[in-house]
Amino acid sequence: MPQRDTTPVDASVVGVRFSSSGDTENNTLGAPATTFKPTDTVYAEVETNGTAYEYTLYAKWMSPDGTVLADYGMRVGEAGPRRTVISLSKPDGWSEGAHSIELAINGKTERSVKFEVR
């Protein structure tokens, strides 16, 4: 992954919700969930807010033992309240246990959120 943008901006993560269904193109999320099956795709709706007109929202998905499963960023080009839906699937299946997503804006870690796979 390219080096992370670390330019300070006025934006923060103000909420995160999970679901086993959603649409990353239209930023929509299905029924809320915190527990998933090993075969599920996990969707996370990340709510951000601030006056910055452009920033990068980074998501680092981690397994129960801390192994990084995915680490990527997406540009957000709008100030104010914003919802961004991201997802990750594991074709070989999620391992059971407490997984987490570490969310950062321009390299500044904002929040780490756990979800359970059973």
C-alpha positions as CSV (number, residue, x, y, z in Angstrom):
1,M,0.0,0.0,0.0
2,P,1.3,3.5,-0.8
3,Q,2.4,5.7,2.1
4,R,-0.6,7.1,4.0
5,D,-1.6,10.8,3.7
6,T,-0.9,12.4,7.1
7,T,-2.0,15.9,6.3
8,P,-4.0,17.1,9.4
9,V,-7.7,17.8,8.6
10,D,-10.8,18.7,10.6
11,A,-12.7,15.4,10.2
12,S,-13.4,12.6,12.6
13,V,-15.1,9.2,12.9
14,V,-18.3,9.7,14.9
15,G,-20.0,6.3,14.5
16,V,-19.7,2.8,13.1
17,R,-22.4,0.2,12.4
18,F,-22.0,-3.3,11.0
19,S,-24.3,-5.5,8.8
20,S,-24.0,-8.7,6.8
21,S,-25.6,-6.8,3.8
22,G,-25.0,-3.5,2.1
23,D,-23.9,-1.7,-1.0
24,T,-20.5,0.1,-1.1
25,E,-21.4,1.9,-4.3
26,N,-24.5,3.5,-2.9
27,N,-23.3,3.7,0.7
28,T,-26.3,1.8,2.1
29,L,-26.3,-0.7,4.9
30,G,-28.7,-3.6,5.7
31,A,-30.0,-4.6,9.2
32,P,-27.5,-3.9,12.0
33,A,-25.5,-6.8,13.3
34,T,-22.4,-7.4,15.4
35,T,-22.1,-11.2,15.1
36,F,-21.3,-12.9,11.7
37,K,-21.0,-16.3,10.2
38,P,-17.6,-17.4,8.7
39,T,-19.1,-17.2,5.2
40,D,-20.6,-13.6,5.6
41,T,-19.4,-10.5,3.9
42,V,-18.9,-7.9,6.7
43,Y,-20.1,-4.4,5.8
44,A,-19.3,-1.4,8.0
45,E,-20.9,2.0,7.7
46,V,-18.4,4.6,8.9
47,E,-20.0,8.0,9.8
48,T,-17.6,10.9,9.6
49,N,-18.0,14.7,10.2
50,G,-15.9,17.8,10.0
51,T,-15.1,20.8,7.8
52,A,-12.5,19.2,5.7
53,Y,-13.6,19.0,2.0
54,E,-11.2,16.1,1.2
55,Y,-9.5,13.5,3.2
56,T,-8.6,9.8,3.1
57,L,-10.5,7.3,5.3
58,Y,-8.3,4.3,6.1
59,A,-9.6,0.9,7.2
60,K,-7.3,-1.8,8.6
61,W,-9.2,-5.1,9.1
62,M,-7.6,-7.5,11.7
63,S,-8.1,-11.1,12.8
64,P,-8.4,-12.1,16.4
65,D,-4.6,-12.7,16.6
66,G,-3.8,-9.3,15.2
67,T,-3.0,-10.4,11.7
68,V,-3.8,-7.6,9.1
69,L,-6.4,-9.1,6.7
70,A,-6.8,-5.9,4.6
71,D,-5.5,-2.3,4.8
72,Y,-6.9,0.3,2.3
73,G,-7.9,3.9,2.0
74,M,-10.7,5.7,0.2
75,R,-11.0,9.4,-0.6
76,V,-13.9,11.3,0.9
77,G,-14.6,14.5,-1.1
78,E,-17.3,16.2,0.9
79,A,-17.4,18.2,4.2
80,G,-20.0,17.7,6.9
81,P,-21.7,14.5,8.0
82,R,-20.8,11.7,5.6
83,R,-21.5,8.0,5.6
84,T,-19.1,5.6,3.8
85,V,-19.9,1.9,3.5
86,I,-16.9,-0.5,3.3
87,S,-16.8,-4.2,3.2
88,L,-14.6,-7.3,3.4
89,S,-15.2,-10.9,2.5
90,K,-13.1,-13.9,3.1
91,P,-13.6,-16.5,0.4
92,D,-11.8,-19.1,2.6
93,G,-14.0,-18.1,5.6
94,W,-13.5,-15.8,8.6
95,S,-11.8,-17.4,11.6
96,E,-14.0,-17.5,14.7
97,G,-13.4,-14.9,17.3
98,A,-13.3,-11.1,17.9
99,H,-12.1,-9.3,14.7
100,S,-11.6,-5.6,14.5
101,I,-11.4,-2.6,12.1
102,E,-9.0,0.2,12.9
103,L,-10.3,3.4,11.3
104,A,-8.0,6.4,10.6
105,I,-8.4,9.7,8.8
106,N,-5.3,10.9,7.0
107,G,-3.2,8.5,9.1
108,K,-4.6,9.6,12.5
109,T,-6.2,6.6,14.2
110,E,-9.8,7.6,15.2
111,R,-11.3,4.4,16.4
112,S,-11.0,0.6,16.6
113,V,-14.3,-1.4,16.5
114,K,-14.8,-5.1,17.2
115,F,-17.1,-7.6,15.6
116,E,-17.6,-11.3,16.4
117,V,-17.5,-14.2,14.0
118,R,-19.1,-17.5,15.3
